[in-house]
Amino acid sequence: MKRIRNEEEAIEHLNEPANAASYLNGAAAHGDVEMLMICLEKVAKARGMSKLADKAGLARGSIYRALQRESKPHFETIMKIAGALDMNITFTPRAMPLFDQDKSTK
């Protein structure tokens, strides 16, 4: 894997869809929403916020606000941003469940 040395190389790296997807999946795997939002913002900035806003059908300011660390954006907004990034949001089973399924159904 190529070592990224500066912001310009990072932006170039995140412009590649496979790299951006891997980066976002890694952030999502941690379960830390704030980290995921920071990473999503970096990918969005690398792709160009104005272009992303047009493609998502959102105002540029709305995207900036949605991706702020303390924000709680609607899921629909995140779906629009992901779609504009040409990304899919998928769900996969965890290796270890968070709760015992037998107890949750009783």
N, C-alpha and C positions, 0 to 999 in steps of 0.2 A: 504494500500500500504506500502510495506517495505521501510524503510528509508535507503538510501545508504550512508554509512559512509566513504568510502575511494575509491581510484582509482580502486583497485582490484574488489571491489563490483560493481562499475560502469561498468567495462569491462564485468564482468559476466552478469550483467543486460542487457547490449546492445548486448550480444551474443544471447539472446533469440529473435527470429524473431518478435514476437508480440510486445515486448518492443521496439525494434529498430524501427519498423514501427510506433508505437505510438509517439516515440520521434521525428522522422523525419516529421511525419504529423503535430505535434504541431509546429515545427519550420517553416514548409512551410505555415501554416495557418497565420503566422504573416506577410507574404509577404516580409520579409527581406532576400534578397538573401545571404548576408554575414553570417547571423545567420544560414541559411540552410546549407551553405557550411561548416561551423564550425561543425555543428552537423553531417553532412555526413562524414566528416573527422574522427570524434570520433567513429562513427559506423564502418568505414573502419578499423581504427586502432584496435578496439576491436576484429574484425574478423580476423585480420592479413593481413598486406599489401601485403606480398609476395604471400600468398594464393589467395588473391583477384585479384592481378595482373595476375596471371596465369589463373584464371577462366575468367577474363574479356578480356584476350588476349591483355593486355597493359603492358608496362614496368612499374615497380614499381615507378620509378622517374616520369613518366607521370601522375600517379595517384596523387602523392604528389603535383606536379605542378598544376594539375587541381583543387585540393581542397584547394589551398592557398587562403587566404582572398581576395586578389586583382585580382585573376585570372578571366578570362571570358572563361571558357571551352566551347567547342562545345557541343551541346545538345546530339550528338551521344556518346560522352565520358561519360556524365552523365548517359545515358541509359545503356551503357556497365557496368558502376560501379554499378548501381542499379540492373541490371540483375545478376551480380556476387555476389551481396548481397542477391540474391533470393527475390528481391523486385520488385513490379510493380509501375510505375508512373501512377496515374489516375487523371482525372479531374472531379470536381464536381461543380455544380452551387453555386455561393455565395449567401448568404442570402440577401445581398444588392448589386445590380449591380453597377459597377464603373461609368457607363454612362447611359443616358436615351436612350433606344433602339429606341424609336420613332424618336428621333432627329438624330440618327446615320444613319438611312436608307434614309433620305431625301437629 
